[in-house]
Amino acid sequence: NADADDLTSRALLESAAFGRASWFSWWSQLILSVVSTITLVFANAARGTASNPFASGLALASAGVASGFVSTFWMWGYKGFSKRLRRPDVDLDMLAIKARRSLRLGITINLAGMALTLLSTEQIIGVLAAKALTQGLNPLASQFGSLANAVQPIDLLILQANTNTLLSLFVGLCTSLWLRQRRFVNTAPKP
């Protein structure tokens, strides 16, 4: 009977950990991903149709934000583990195996999203550096017309959206890694 009580208290402790971590991560990721989306939509609308989204970094930035939303959706599933751990008839070994698989996929989603977002950041910084280096070559151009190659404040919004996306994915990655090292997940038999 003491073993059953210990098992129940351990399951409740793990349920609380999964519940709190997934709740914090879900809200953090949702807020950061929505802000990134709004920022990217605004920056794209303000730039107009003249810029190529593949050359400016918008395409990869959008893919990174999409990964952020996928990660946010995936994080919601961790809440289900929290609820299942509170059931009296739960098979803890089987649930731990499923949690381990789910956490592994969550880590992969976040790492892939971070890679896309970092590539986008490199591309955006390259475009901004090229603009900054070439705008000083023709000082009369800014007085008499073409500002297309000048660094615009709107260009920095895309970089800000990428930073928010990276933070969103980092929160998801840290949460998944923290949950992955929990005793409940690690003590289950390997499938």
Stockholm file with secondary structure:
# STOCKHOLM 1.0

chainA/1-191         NADADDLTSRALLESAAFGRASWFSWWSQLILSVVSTITLVFANAARGTASNPFASGLALASAGVASGFVSTFWMWGYKGFSKRLRRPDVDLDMLAIKARRSLRLGITINLAGMALTLLSTEQIIGVLAAKALTQGLNPLASQFGSLANAVQPIDLLILQANTNTLLSLFVGLCTSLWLRQRRFVNTAPKP
#=GR chainA/1-191 SS CHHHHHHHHHHHHHHHHHHHHHHHHHHHHHHHHHHHHHHHHHHHHHHCSSSCHHHHSHHHHHHHHHHHHHHHHHHHHHHHHHHHHTCTTCCHHHHHHHHHHHHHHHHHHHHHHHHHHHHHHHHHHHHHHHHHHHHTTCHHHHHHSCCTTSCCHHHHHHHHHHHHHHHHHHHHHHHHHHHHTSHHHHSSCCC
#=GC SS_cons         CHHHHHHHHHHHHHHHHHHHHHHHHHHHHHHHHHHHHHHHHHHHHHHCSSSCHHHHSHHHHHHHHHHHHHHHHHHHHHHHHHHHHTCTTCCHHHHHHHHHHHHHHHHHHHHHHHHHHHHHHHHHHHHHHHHHHHHTTCHHHHHHSCCTTSCCHHHHHHHHHHHHHHHHHHHHHHHHHHHHTSHHHHSSCCC
//
